[in-house]
Structures are given as C-alpha cells and as structure tokens.
Amino acid sequence: MTKADRLCIKIALVPTATFVVGLLSFMALRTASGTSPLPAGATQYVTSASLLVTFGAILAANLLRVRLNR
C-alpha cells in the first residue's frame, strides 16, 4: 500500500468517523437526560445526512486519488 493510498483512506475515514462519533455522542447525551435518542421526525434527516457524509467522503478520496496519480 502506497503513501497516497493511506492518505486517501484517511480522507475517507475522518469525516465519516467524526459524523458517527458526533451522532453517537448526541444520542447518548439525549438518552442520559431522559429523552429519546433522536428528536421526533429526525430519523429521515439522520439517514440522509449519513448517506451524504459517506458518499461525500468517498468522492473526496477518489478525487484525491485521481489527482495524486497524475
């Protein structure tokens, strides 16, 4: 695995991991305060945001890989 490949993997994982940790922290905080993990009606927004973050991170990593291979 080359250094460029490792960089592309980091570019793809950091935003996704940040989103997941933030979401889990938010849900844990709400659960600890005695409310439901997500506000009413927020599930569709969380699902779409997770898809957007994941696809965006993969797209950014692939664009970086194309740029580094030139």
C-alpha positions as CSV (number, residue, x, y, z in Angstrom):
1,M,0.0,0.0,0.0
2,T,1.5,3.3,-1.1
3,K,1.6,6.5,0.9
4,A,-1.0,8.0,-1.4
5,D,-3.4,5.1,-0.7
6,R,-3.1,5.6,3.0
7,L,-3.8,9.3,2.6
8,C,-6.9,8.6,0.6
9,I,-8.2,6.2,3.2
10,K,-7.7,8.8,5.9
11,I,-9.5,11.4,3.8
12,A,-12.4,9.0,3.5
13,L,-12.5,7.8,7.1
14,V,-12.0,11.1,9.1
15,P,-15.3,12.8,8.1
16,T,-17.3,9.6,8.4
17,A,-15.8,8.8,11.8
18,T,-16.4,12.4,13.0
19,F,-20.0,12.2,12.0
20,V,-20.6,8.8,13.7
21,V,-18.9,9.8,16.9
22,G,-20.8,13.1,17.0
23,L,-24.1,11.4,16.3
24,L,-23.5,8.8,19.0
25,S,-22.4,11.4,21.5
26,F,-25.6,13.4,20.8
27,M,-27.8,10.3,21.1
28,A,-26.0,9.3,24.4
29,L,-26.4,12.8,25.8
30,R,-30.2,12.8,25.0
31,T,-30.6,9.3,26.4
32,A,-28.7,10.3,29.6
33,S,-31.0,13.3,30.0
34,G,-34.1,11.0,29.9
35,T,-35.4,11.8,26.4
36,S,-35.5,9.6,23.3
37,P,-32.1,9.3,21.4
38,L,-33.4,11.4,18.4
39,P,-36.0,14.1,18.3
40,A,-39.3,13.2,16.7
41,G,-39.1,13.2,13.0
42,A,-35.3,13.4,12.8
43,T,-34.7,9.9,11.6
44,Q,-35.1,10.8,7.9
45,Y,-32.6,13.6,8.3
46,V,-30.1,11.5,10.1
47,T,-30.3,8.8,7.4
48,S,-29.9,11.3,4.6
49,A,-27.0,13.1,6.4
50,S,-25.2,9.8,6.9
51,L,-25.5,8.9,3.3
52,L,-24.4,12.4,2.2
53,V,-21.3,12.3,4.5
54,T,-20.4,8.8,3.4
55,F,-20.7,9.4,-0.3
56,G,-19.0,12.8,0.0
57,A,-16.0,11.3,1.8
58,I,-15.7,8.5,-0.8
59,L,-16.0,11.0,-3.6
60,A,-13.3,13.3,-2.0
61,A,-11.0,10.3,-1.5
62,N,-11.4,9.2,-5.1
63,L,-10.9,12.7,-6.5
64,L,-7.7,12.9,-4.4
65,R,-6.5,9.6,-5.7
66,V,-7.1,10.8,-9.3
67,R,-5.2,14.0,-8.6
68,L,-2.3,12.2,-7.0
69,N,-2.0,9.7,-9.9
70,R,-1.5,12.4,-12.4
